[in-house]
Amino acid sequence: MSATPAPPPPQIPQNVEFRAALLLILLALLVGASALYVMYARGVFEDTNNLFLVAEDSEGVFVGMDMTFSGFPIGRVHRVELSKGGGVRIQVDVPRKDWPLLRESSVFTLTRGLVGGSNLRAFTGVADDPPLPDGAERKVLIGDATAEIPRLVADARELMKNLTTLTAADSAIAASLANLQSVTDQLKTRGALGVLLGDEANAKKLISALDRANALLAKVDAMATKVDSQVFGSKGVMPEAREAVQQINAALNEARASLKKVDAILTDAQAIANNAKVATNDLDQLRAEVDASLRKVQGMIDQLNRRWPFSRQQEIKLP
């Protein structure tokens, strides 16, 4: 039996090492290009401004975390470090194209929810405020929903304790319900008046008193009707009083007319008195003039008596 010939050794293609090196270089170029693209997409080569945020602690904050404005990322946390006062100083890189969105009055918040991670947000209320300077430092307002959980648990525990106390067998509510059930049973047997007054005898007394009060009210109504007929009826007091008032009004009208006549007479008398007063004044003046004339005549007579030569008695007497 003859031996089979051995297979020929495989032939190694030429330039294998060159091809392998070229493949490795191409792979490295692809990885580098991908890394550069990712870095470009992440804004590594973009010009940025620095914003420093001061918080009480760095819980939920990590490097690379986005800072959003109206839901859009405008900055990225570049460094987190301790400040001199014991707080946390967060450096945020904000691209220059997005930097005009931040103003002097901008507010920065860090919220931590029950589900999911923390969110770093920026809010600008007044868009006309001066722009935020590069390297500005602002305080972060922290809202932690998990911080309210212990208080909520304590409140829930207190509420459950109060409910247990209210629903206990010896609680006030249980006693009130028992009393209410007793009152309901008494209402079924003795009625509402019996329950309110204590027993049926008092209820009968109350009903009797109500009947007497109704009878008394009926008598009062009858008396009121009688008084109404006697006072306001056709032969009552009010019609006679009305007639008397009419007669009195007529007498007053007559007296008023008489008084008007008396007023006219008094007016005439006053006019006459005024005329008599004027005449008296004229008489006084006339008498004064007569007296003056008489004095003048007396003087003339005296002169005549002194000059009269044949008269023995040098005196002329006036009548």
Beta strands, then each sheet from edge to edge (+ up, - down):
strand 1: 48-55
strand 2: 66-69
strand 3: 72-82
strand 4: 88-95
strand 5: 107-112
strand 6: 118-123
strand 7: 137-144
sheet 1: 1+ 4- 3+ 2- 6- 5+ 7+ 1+
end
